[in-house]
Amino acid sequence: MKYVFNPGKGKSSILLIYTGGTIGMKIDPAEQTLKPFVFSQILEEVPELGKFACRIDSCTFDRIIDSADVEPATWKSLTELIEEKYDMYDGFVILHGTDTMAYSASALSFMTEGLTKPVIFTGSQLPVGAARTDGKENLVSAVEIAAAKDGAGHALVPEVCIYFGNSLMRGNRTTKVSSESFRAFRSGNFPPLAEAGINIRYDRNMIIRPADWNARPLFHKRLDTRVSILKIHPGITPQVVKNIVCGPETRAVIIETYGSGNAPSREWFIDLVREGIRMGKLIVNVTQCLAGTVDMNLYATGKKLKDAGVLDGYDCTTEGALAKLFHLLGQSEDNGFVAREFDKNLRGEITK
Ligand code: ASP
């Protein structure tokens, strides 16, 4: 990891962590594809960062990656880095590819508990050097948000968030919805924590604050990734469902259901779900819809899943449910404990 200390002005200090993604890429003339370039060039491309009354140090991962290559090990490195540098900075900005940013922001939200400082993910749809880049605005505003404090000197947004396309969203509520629009992310079930126009307007009633500003956060680095995802669709076969729901290598399965939590009502489907639960697996119901919540009492098809012992994912995103399960399974081998914790609102990821 390359760490650059910047003796800048002002009292606040921000650590800018570069993992990769379009924001730091440029066209390779030989292959005509986007490839990562060295981070120092990003700072050259965004001289506006020098106008802030705060020190901005930077840190670059040894291997700059397209976020399609993000792994739980990446989240562990990010969490370790934030833990190590926590007392030295007022906030953290993570530059990350958009493809898996919602997964990473969800994961970091569970891996950090009781944050007193902002951890803001951002990136861009166009490389920062491109004429119409969205990277500059995203980066500059993310830094401003990470440095923002209230009258008492506390961070305005002590949460893991994504800032993108003028909107600050709780990280574990987001999904990437466009591979083209500058508003690439959506928080379908929770309002933005801030909107940036001429001013950045914070919705302070929506922002989570720590119980104790003086307590050091807990950093959870153990993840158990034995989780799979089954997306229901018309024509799904018993063999496919069996392989995923009853596969020996998983402890938990997320079923992405229709609408308010509905799945096929045919006997073979419910029987396989029951078999998975009999095998000791946790089976979780989240909706395929971008907005709205699971309600397994609403339709007979949802009620069958509930009666079989399927856990309610409420209005959680798939990314949020995956990260929550990785984290909780990593905390305990006892699936009863995981099921009870999964039902709680741990980091603002569900409305309950
Ligand atoms: N493939 C890129 C990535 O996720 C796309 C982006 O950064 O927007 O790393």
Residues whose N, C-alpha, C, O or C-beta is under 5 A from the ligand:
A	BS01	LIG	G21 T22 I23 I65 D66 S67 A68 H96 G97 T98 D99 T100 S124 Q125
